[in-house]
């Protein structure tokens, strides 16, 4: 497994500003957490999801490819950091 977080720089109130993803060996999302400007949280997995959050259908690009777009600031994170944000999904 691989874990990433992406800061999405924009001014849309209804879109997330932080995206956290757990990726399998093929780069497909297995779990995801989105944090919105008002600090609400959306999440998705194979067994549960919120209304606006869903797993990507295709493998995600590499961190370097995502970083090539200036509106995104991605970085790899630890399993522990992802586990902590995943635990907050029902807050």
Helices and strands as residue ranges (DSSP letters): E 2-8, E 16-23, E 29-36, E 41-45, H 63-67, E 72-76, H 79-87
